[in-house]
Amino acid sequence: MTYFSYVGSVAVLIFQLLLLMGVGLVCGKIRWLEDAGVKQITNLLFYVVVFCVIVESFLTVPFSPEKLGYMGAAAAACGATSLLGGLAAACLFRKQPPSRRAVYRFGTVFSNCGFMALPLVDALLGAEGVFVVSIYVAVFQIIMWTYGVSLYGYFDRKNALRQVLTNPGVLSVAVGLPLFLLRVSCPAVLLAPVSMLADLNTPVAMIVTGYYLGQTALRLQKGDGLILLVSLLRLVVIPLLLLGAMVAAGLRGFLLVACITPACAPSASNTSLFAVKFGADSVCASRLVSVCMVLSVITMPAIIALAQIIP
């Protein structure tokens, strides 16, 4: 396949996700969905569905020694992405008010690797791809609940360990990884409901994303230059630097695509959730998440396709 064929195939998948997002956007506009209900759905998605997605990947992917290498590559990719983003964030946005500076820096460092990358990798690579991204998500959660919250001027040393260990990304790996390493075979009567819940991830995540997109005006406004700069860093600069580093380290094919997909996802939805929680500029954060997500429809297919064609 040519590069443009790969771009086309990934673009089709993202277009399908956009259609699902459109359902959420329309339901929000006609008030079939409202804030309170969407927040409850998001809790269900975050604490139950994503948990099942990750656990299922550990139960369905057969054990082999090379999978341990996959885990190391995913953890290294997440660490490198966070380091690149952290260095860029530390150098930029210094003159911005603290409430916006935190938003710009967090949006630069942290991607939407759960909501956006998991459905896309599942469609592109199947259970093995989800397995790799699951490790990425677990490392991501640890960094987000330590360094990430510190960007907002908040780091509760007393509860930091509890926040890290009790979030769904880490919990799901804590449950699934021992089952994977011990090669435990899950009875069908238990695996079936886990799989059913996991199947909700793509449609529900996209519907929720579409709802929030519909709540934000997407036309450019005064001061959006910095939002575009964050989007450029998050969607293009950092993923390309990581891609170059991984290629130099010898990664190719399936593993390269699985690692680059979460790294090139748009700014994390927690950019706006944390802004609300910690008293930062939530309007700026919502616009950043929305604008970055729209631009990712162009950038993600291009970067993923580039990873696929590298010999």
N, C-alpha and C positions, 0 to 999 in steps of 0.2 A: 504493500500500500504506500502511496505517496503521502507527503506531509499533509497536503490539503485533504486527502481522504481521511486521515486520522482526525484532523480538525473537524471535518464534517461529521464523523461518527460521534465524537465527543459533544459537538454542538447539538446534535439530535437528542442526546441524552439530557443535556442541560435544557433544551427547549421543552422536553417532556416535564422536567422539574418545574419549568416556568409555568406550564399549563396548570400544574397542581398549585403553584403559588397563586395563579389567577383565581382559582376557586376560593382560596382564603381571602384574597383582596375583594372579590365580589361579595362574599358572605359578610365581610366587614362593612362594606358600603351599604348593604341593604339591612344591616343590623341583625342578621342571623347569628353573627358572632359579635361579642362585646368584650371589653377588657377583662372583666372578672372571669368569664368563661374561658377565655384564651389563656389566662394565667393558670387556671386549673388544668387545662389541657397540656400546657407547657410543663407543669409539675409532673403530670402523668408520663409525658414523653421523656423528661429528663431523668426521673427517678425509677421508672419501670421499663419503658420501651427500650431506651438506649442501653440500660443494664442488660436486658435480654438479648439485644443485638450482639453485644460484646461477648457475653457468656456463650451464646450459640456458636459464635465463631471458634471458640476454644473447644467446644464439644464436637464440632463437625469437621474440623481440619485435622487430618491424620498426623500423628507425631512423627517427626524425623529430626535428626541432628541439625540439618540446615535451617530448620525453623528457629532454632536458638540464634542463628546468625541473623535471621530476619528481625528478631526482637531487638538485637543489638543495633542493627541499622536504623530501625524505627526510632529507638530511644536517642541515638546519636543525631538523627535528622531533626527531631524535635528540639533537642538541646542546641544544635547549631542555628536553627531558625530563631529561637528565642535570643541567642547571643547576638546574632546579626541585627535583629530588631531592637534589642536593648541598646546596642552601640549607637544605632541610628537615632533612637529616641533620646539618648543621653546628650547627643550633639545638637539636636534640633529642638525647636519650640521653647527655648529658654525664656524668651521675652513674653510669652503668653501668660495670661492670668492663671493661677494655680488650678482653678476649676476646669479650664480648657486644656491646660498643659497635660494634666493627667489623662484626659480623654484621648488626645492626639497620641500620646506615648503608648497607652494601652492598646489603642486601635492599630498601631504600627506593629507591636510585638505579637499580639494574640489573634489567631485566625479562628474562623468558624469551623473547626475541624470535626466537630460532632455532627451538627445539623447538615452541613453542606458536603463534607468529604465522605462521611460514611455511606449515604445513599448513592453517591456517584461511584465510589470505589466498589460498592456491592454490585452495581450494574455493570461496571467495566471488568472487574477481576473476580467477583464472587467471594466465597467464604475466606479464601486465603488472603485476598486483599483486605477484607474486614479485619482479619487476624492481625495484619501488620499495622493498620490504622488504629486498632484497639490499644496497642502498646504506645503508639504516638499520643493517643488521647490521654492515657494514664499519666505519662510523663508531663504532658501539657497541663493537666489538672494540678499536679504538684507545683509546677512553676507558677501557674496562675494564682493559686491560693497563698503563695508566699511573696514572690517578687511582684506579681500582678497587683495584689491589694496594696502593696507598699507604694505603688505609683499614685494611689489615691490618698496617700498620707495615712493609711490605716494598716497596721499589722499587729494583731493581737497575739503576742508571744504565748500567752497562757492557753489560748484556744487554737493556735496555729496547727498543731499536730492533729487535733480532732477535726479541723476543717479539711485538712489534706486527706486523712484516712476515711472520712465518712462521705466524701463526694462520690457520685455514682461511677465515674470513670475509674477511680482507684478500687472501689469496692468490687466492681464487676471483674476486674483483672485479678483481684485477690481471691475471688471465688473460682473464676475460670482457669487461671494459670495452673493451680495445683491439679485440677482435673485433667488438664492437658498433659502436664509432665508425668502424672501417674497413669496416664492412658486409661482413665476411667470411662467406661461405656455407660452412657446415660440411657435408662429405660425409655422406650418410645412413649409411654404414657406420661412421662415428665418432659421429654424433649418436645413433644408436639405443642403443648401450650406455650412453651418458651419461644418456639418458632412462630407461632401465631402472633404473639405479642411483638416479636422482632419484625414481622412483616408490616407492622403499622408504622415503622420508622420513617420510611420515605414519604408516603402521602401525608402523614400527620405533621412531620417536620416542615414540609413545604407549605402546607396550608397555614400553619402558624406564621411562617416567614412571610407569606403573602399578606396575611392580615396586618402585620406590622408595617409592611411596605405601604399598604393602603392608608396608613395613618400619618404618613409623612409626605410633605410636598417635595417632589424630586427636582423641580426646576432650580437652576443655580441662583444663589442668593449672595448678597454681600458677605465677604469673609470666607467664602467656600474654597478659596485658593488653597488654604491649608488642608482642607478635607481632601481635595484632589491630590495634594502632595502625599498625605498619608496613604491614600488609595494607591498611588504610584509605587510607594515603597512596599506596601503590603502585598500588592497583586503582581508586581513585575520585578522590582529590583531585588528584594529579598529572595523570592523563589528562584530567580536566575542565578544569583550568587550561590545558593544552596545546590542548584542543579549542577553548576560547574564544579563545585567541591565534591559532590557525590560521583560525578563522572570521573574526576581525577582520582578518586579512591577506588575506582573499578566497578561501581554499581551500574548495572544495565538491566534492560527489559522490565519484567514484572515488578521486581523490587524497587527499581528506580521510579516507576510510575506510582506504585503504592506509597512511597515516601514523599514524592513531590506533590501529590494531590492535596493532602491536608495543609501542606506548606503554602500552596498558592490560593487557598480559600480566602474569602473576604474577611474583614474584621469581625471578631467574635461578637455575638449578640450580647455577651456579658459586658461589652463596652458600655452599653446603655443601661443595663441592669445594675452594674456596679456604680455608674454615675448617679443613679437614683438612690441607691443604698448608702453611698458615702458622701452625698451632697455636692457632687460635681455638676457640670453643665449638662443636664440630661437632654436638652433640646439639641445641642451640638452633637452629643453622642448618638442620638437617634438618626440625625441626618447623616452622620459619618457612616453608620452601619448600613443605612439604606442606599446611599450613593455608591459605596464600595461594593455592595451586593449587586447592584445593577451593572456596574462596570465589569464585575467578575464574569458576567455572561460572555464577554468578549475575550478576556484574558485567560480564563481557566482552560477553555478548549485549546488555545494556542500553546500554552505551556505544557499541558498534559500530552498533546500530540507531539510536541518537540521531544519530550522524554521518551515517547514510544518509538520514535524513528532513529534515535541515537544508536549506532551500531556497536 
